Amino acid sequence: RMSLPESPLQAWRAEHVAGKVARAGFARAFEPDPNVDRSPAQQFRLKCRRGEHTSQTSGCADGFVQANFVALEEEDAQDFLAFCMKNPRSCPLLAVTTPGDVDPGVVAPGADLRTDIPKYRVWRDGELVDAVADARPVWGKSMVCFLLGCSFSWEKSLADAGLMPRQVAEQKNVPMFRTNVPNNESGKFGGNMVVSMRPYRPDQVQAVHDVTQRYLAAHGAPVHWGDPAAIGIGESKLTSPDFGEAVTIKADEVPVFWACGVTPQAAIQAAKPKLAITHAPGHMFITDIKDSELEADPEPPCKKAKI
């Protein structure tokens, strides 16, 4: 039996500390190829708009990038934008709208961010007060919308490599957990990181890392594998996740954890903005971008900048 590679947690923690690494929060540039058929994503959003799809989106509109969603009043948007820039692994920015605009532009032209997600969460003063399929009745006049990369975008690549994510095989929502890892704060936004989890055998972990590290705009490589207590998750907690659904973890497998786009919801709970609207965990916005268009070369080692 192959031994488990050393967890990347220590190296990632060192990088995560504010001020250690300078990095832009936005993903790579994206220019649509006019020869690509993007109608499956567009048709899926219309199904959401008509209320015909209200469940989780893992495996939906196969091959198209899925995105986490946050909408805030203009007065809170600047601090949240800086929060994303300071926490790029959890909050990789794909798009930001101007105040009052509900069309995300090039990533999904013609979409309506108030209706094109299967289920929304409504937050007031940091408290979750409702879950709705149509956000228009609670929408503020000057809302700024953020789309953030999602790990669902590389699940097909894992499956193609013979590394099928367990929740896809079991047709469940991915399990997600609160951790004891603090986010880098911006204004009133802070809280702790949330992670998603997929179990693999130790001999599969390196391949899983190598596949997912190519998707920096979709959380990239795992932040930890092995002992969940190292990030504040009790062993028994693995069977009762904070978000999503528990999946089978076999006796010869270990949990593998990625930064998760539900992290902003923990930040919203801590910040207590007057109004925030997010996607319900696992119920994502599907863009017109193909997963392959989001793929990038592996991240090079960090180098000290010459000043």
C-alpha positions as CSV (number, residue, x, y, z in Angstrom):
1,R,0.0,0.0,0.0
2,M,1.4,3.4,-1.0
3,S,2.1,5.8,1.9
4,L,0.2,9.1,1.9
5,P,2.2,12.0,0.5
6,E,2.9,14.9,2.9
7,S,-0.1,17.2,3.2
8,P,0.3,20.6,1.5
9,L,-1.3,22.3,4.5
10,Q,1.8,23.7,6.1
11,A,3.0,25.2,2.8
12,W,-0.4,26.5,2.0
13,R,-0.8,28.1,5.5
14,A,2.5,29.9,5.0
15,E,1.4,31.3,1.6
16,H,-2.1,32.1,2.9
17,V,-0.9,34.6,5.6
18,A,-1.7,38.1,4.3
19,G,1.4,39.8,2.9
20,K,3.3,36.6,2.1
21,V,2.4,36.3,-1.5
22,A,1.3,39.0,-4.0
23,R,-1.3,37.6,-6.4
24,A,-4.2,39.0,-8.5
25,G,-7.6,37.7,-7.6
26,F,-9.0,37.5,-11.1
27,A,-8.8,34.4,-13.2
28,R,-7.0,34.2,-16.6
29,A,-8.3,36.3,-19.4
30,F,-11.2,34.7,-21.3
31,E,-12.2,35.5,-24.9
32,P,-15.1,33.5,-26.2
33,D,-14.5,31.2,-29.2
34,P,-17.4,31.9,-31.6
35,N,-17.1,28.3,-32.8
36,V,-18.1,26.8,-29.4
37,D,-21.7,25.8,-28.9
38,R,-22.6,27.4,-25.6
39,S,-26.4,26.7,-25.8
40,P,-26.4,23.9,-23.2
41,A,-25.4,26.4,-20.5
42,Q,-27.8,29.0,-21.8
43,Q,-30.7,26.4,-21.9
44,F,-29.9,25.3,-18.3
45,R,-30.1,28.9,-17.1
46,L,-33.4,29.3,-18.7
47,K,-34.6,26.1,-17.0
48,C,-33.6,27.7,-13.7
49,R,-35.3,31.0,-14.7
50,R,-38.6,29.1,-15.4
51,G,-38.3,27.2,-12.1
52,E,-37.8,23.9,-13.8
53,H,-34.5,23.1,-12.1
54,T,-34.3,23.8,-8.3
55,S,-31.8,21.2,-7.1
56,Q,-28.0,21.0,-6.9
57,T,-25.9,21.4,-10.1
58,S,-23.0,18.9,-9.8
59,G,-23.0,17.1,-13.2
60,C,-25.3,19.6,-14.9
61,A,-24.5,21.3,-18.2
62,D,-21.5,19.0,-18.4
63,G,-18.3,20.8,-19.4
64,F,-19.3,24.3,-18.5
65,V,-17.8,26.3,-15.7
66,Q,-19.9,26.6,-12.6
67,A,-19.7,29.6,-10.3
68,N,-20.4,30.6,-6.7
69,F,-22.5,33.7,-6.3
70,V,-22.6,36.6,-3.9
71,A,-24.6,39.9,-4.2
72,L,-24.2,42.8,-1.8
73,E,-25.3,46.4,-1.6
74,E,-22.8,48.8,-3.1
75,E,-21.7,50.1,0.3
76,D,-20.3,46.6,1.2
77,A,-19.0,45.7,-2.2
78,Q,-15.6,47.3,-2.1
79,D,-14.6,45.6,1.2
80,F,-15.9,42.3,-0.2
81,L,-13.9,42.7,-3.4
82,A,-10.8,43.3,-1.4
83,F,-11.7,40.2,0.7
84,C,-11.7,38.1,-2.5
85,M,-8.4,39.6,-3.6
86,K,-6.9,38.6,-0.2
87,N,-8.3,35.1,-0.3
88,P,-7.9,34.0,-3.9
89,R,-7.9,30.2,-3.2
90,S,-11.3,30.4,-1.6
91,C,-12.7,33.3,-3.7
92,P,-11.3,33.2,-7.2
93,L,-13.0,36.0,-9.0
94,L,-14.6,35.3,-12.4
95,A,-16.8,38.4,-12.8
96,V,-18.0,41.5,-10.9
97,T,-20.9,43.6,-12.1
98,T,-21.5,47.3,-11.8
99,P,-24.0,48.4,-9.2
100,G,-27.5,47.5,-10.2
101,D,-26.5,45.4,-13.2
102,V,-27.7,41.8,-13.2
103,D,-26.0,40.7,-16.5
104,P,-22.5,39.2,-15.7
105,G,-21.3,40.2,-19.2
106,V,-18.8,38.1,-21.2
107,V,-18.9,35.0,-18.9
108,A,-22.7,34.6,-19.5
109,P,-24.1,37.4,-21.7
110,G,-27.9,37.8,-21.4
111,A,-28.1,36.0,-18.1
112,D,-30.1,37.4,-15.2
113,L,-28.3,36.8,-11.9
114,R,-31.6,37.2,-10.0
115,T,-33.3,34.2,-11.6
116,D,-30.7,31.9,-13.2
117,I,-29.5,30.0,-10.2
118,P,-31.5,27.1,-8.9
119,K,-31.7,28.2,-5.3
120,Y,-30.6,31.4,-3.5
121,R,-30.0,32.2,0.2
122,V,-31.1,35.5,1.6
123,W,-29.1,37.0,4.5
124,R,-30.0,40.0,6.6
125,D,-27.6,41.4,9.2
126,G,-25.6,38.2,8.9
127,E,-28.6,35.9,9.6
128,L,-29.9,33.4,7.0
129,V,-33.6,34.4,6.7
130,D,-34.8,32.6,3.6
131,A,-34.1,30.3,0.6
132,V,-35.8,31.2,-2.7
133,A,-35.7,30.1,-6.3
134,D,-36.3,33.7,-7.5
135,A,-34.4,36.6,-5.9
136,R,-36.2,39.4,-7.6
137,P,-38.6,40.1,-4.7
138,V,-35.8,40.7,-2.3
139,W,-33.3,42.3,-4.7
140,G,-31.8,45.7,-3.6
141,K,-31.5,48.6,-6.1
142,S,-27.7,48.9,-6.0
143,M,-26.6,45.3,-5.7
144,V,-23.1,44.4,-6.9
145,C,-22.8,40.8,-8.0
146,F,-19.7,38.5,-7.7
147,L,-19.1,35.2,-9.5
148,L,-16.4,33.0,-8.0
149,G,-14.8,29.9,-9.4
150,C,-16.2,26.5,-8.3
151,S,-14.6,23.1,-7.8
152,F,-17.4,21.5,-9.9
153,S,-15.4,22.8,-12.9
154,W,-12.7,20.2,-12.6
155,E,-14.8,17.2,-11.6
156,K,-15.1,16.0,-15.1
157,S,-11.4,16.1,-15.5
158,L,-11.0,14.0,-12.4
159,A,-13.6,11.5,-13.8
160,D,-11.8,11.4,-17.2
161,A,-8.6,10.5,-15.3
162,G,-10.3,7.6,-13.5
163,L,-10.7,9.6,-10.3
164,M,-14.5,10.0,-10.2
165,P,-15.5,12.2,-7.3
166,R,-17.5,10.2,-4.8
167,Q,-20.5,12.6,-4.5
168,V,-20.9,12.4,-8.3
169,A,-20.9,8.6,-8.2
170,E,-23.4,8.7,-5.4
171,Q,-25.5,11.5,-6.9
172,K,-25.2,13.7,-3.9
173,N,-24.2,17.3,-3.1
174,V,-20.5,17.6,-2.2
175,P,-19.8,17.6,1.5
176,M,-18.5,21.0,2.9
177,F,-17.1,21.8,6.3
178,R,-16.2,24.8,8.4
179,T,-12.6,24.9,9.4
180,N,-10.5,26.7,12.1
181,V,-8.4,28.4,9.4
182,P,-9.0,32.2,9.5
183,N,-9.6,34.1,6.3
184,N,-7.5,37.2,5.6
185,E,-9.8,40.1,6.8
186,S,-11.0,43.0,4.7
187,G,-13.0,45.6,6.5
188,K,-15.8,43.7,8.3
189,F,-15.4,40.6,6.2
190,G,-13.4,37.8,7.9
191,G,-14.6,34.5,9.4
192,N,-13.0,31.1,8.7
193,M,-12.4,29.1,5.5
194,V,-14.9,26.5,4.4
195,V,-13.6,23.4,2.5
196,S,-15.1,20.8,0.2
197,M,-14.1,17.2,0.6
198,R,-13.7,14.2,-1.7
199,P,-12.1,10.9,-0.5
200,Y,-9.3,9.1,-2.3
201,R,-6.8,6.4,-1.7
202,P,-3.3,7.5,-0.8
203,D,-1.9,6.2,-4.1
204,Q,-4.4,8.5,-5.9
205,V,-3.8,11.7,-4.0
206,Q,-0.8,12.9,-6.1
207,A,-2.8,12.5,-9.4
208,V,-5.8,14.3,-7.8
209,H,-3.5,17.2,-6.9
210,D,-1.9,17.3,-10.4
211,V,-5.3,17.4,-12.1
212,T,-6.9,20.1,-9.9
213,Q,-3.9,22.4,-9.6
214,R,-4.4,23.4,-13.3
215,Y,-7.7,25.1,-12.4
216,L,-6.5,28.1,-10.3
217,A,-9.7,29.9,-11.1
218,A,-11.7,27.0,-9.5
219,H,-9.8,26.7,-6.2
220,G,-6.8,24.9,-7.6
221,A,-5.0,22.1,-5.8
222,P,-6.1,20.7,-2.4
223,V,-5.2,22.7,0.7
224,H,-5.0,19.5,2.9
225,W,-5.4,15.8,3.0
226,G,-5.3,13.3,5.8
227,D,-6.1,14.1,9.4
228,P,-9.2,16.5,9.4
229,A,-8.4,17.6,12.9
230,A,-5.4,19.6,11.4
231,I,-8.0,22.1,10.1
232,G,-10.4,21.9,13.0
233,I,-12.7,19.1,11.6
234,G,-13.5,16.3,14.1
235,E,-13.3,12.8,12.7
236,S,-17.0,12.2,13.5
237,K,-17.9,15.4,11.7
238,L,-17.1,13.8,8.3
239,T,-20.4,11.9,8.5
240,S,-22.4,15.1,9.2
241,P,-21.0,18.0,7.1
242,D,-21.9,21.6,7.7
243,F,-23.2,21.9,4.1
244,G,-24.0,19.4,1.4
245,E,-24.3,15.7,2.1
246,A,-22.1,13.0,3.6
247,V,-20.5,10.5,1.2
248,T,-19.0,7.1,1.7
249,I,-15.3,7.1,2.8
250,K,-13.9,3.6,2.4
251,A,-11.5,2.1,4.9
252,D,-8.5,2.6,2.6
253,E,-9.3,6.2,1.7
254,V,-8.4,9.6,3.2
255,P,-10.3,12.8,3.0
256,V,-8.9,15.4,0.6
257,F,-9.9,19.0,1.1
258,W,-10.1,22.0,-1.2
259,A,-10.9,25.7,-0.5
260,C,-14.5,26.2,-1.1
261,G,-16.7,29.0,-2.5
262,V,-19.1,28.8,0.5
263,T,-16.3,30.6,2.4
264,P,-17.9,34.0,1.6
265,Q,-21.1,32.9,3.3
266,A,-19.1,32.4,6.5
267,A,-17.6,35.8,6.0
268,I,-21.1,37.3,5.6
269,Q,-22.2,35.8,8.8
270,A,-19.2,37.5,10.5
271,A,-19.6,40.8,8.7
272,K,-23.4,41.1,9.1
273,P,-24.2,43.3,6.1
274,K,-27.7,44.6,5.9
275,L,-28.5,42.5,2.9
276,A,-26.6,39.7,1.1
277,I,-27.9,37.2,-1.4
278,T,-25.8,34.1,-2.2
279,H,-26.3,30.7,-4.0
280,A,-27.4,27.9,-1.8
281,P,-24.5,25.5,-1.3
282,G,-24.1,23.2,-4.3
283,H,-26.7,25.2,-6.3
284,M,-24.4,27.1,-8.7
285,F,-24.6,29.6,-11.5
286,I,-23.5,28.0,-14.8
287,T,-21.5,30.2,-17.1
288,D,-20.9,30.1,-20.9
289,I,-17.2,29.3,-20.2
290,K,-16.0,25.8,-21.0
291,D,-14.0,24.0,-18.3
292,S,-11.2,23.5,-20.8
293,E,-11.0,27.3,-21.3
294,L,-10.5,27.8,-17.6
295,E,-7.6,25.3,-17.4
296,A,-4.1,26.9,-17.0
297,D,-0.6,25.6,-16.7
298,P,0.4,24.4,-13.2
299,E,1.2,27.3,-10.8
300,P,5.0,28.0,-10.8
301,P,6.9,28.3,-7.5
302,C,6.6,31.7,-5.9
303,K,9.6,34.0,-6.5
304,K,10.7,37.1,-4.7
305,A,9.9,40.2,-6.8
306,K,12.8,42.5,-7.6
307,I,12.1,46.0,-6.5
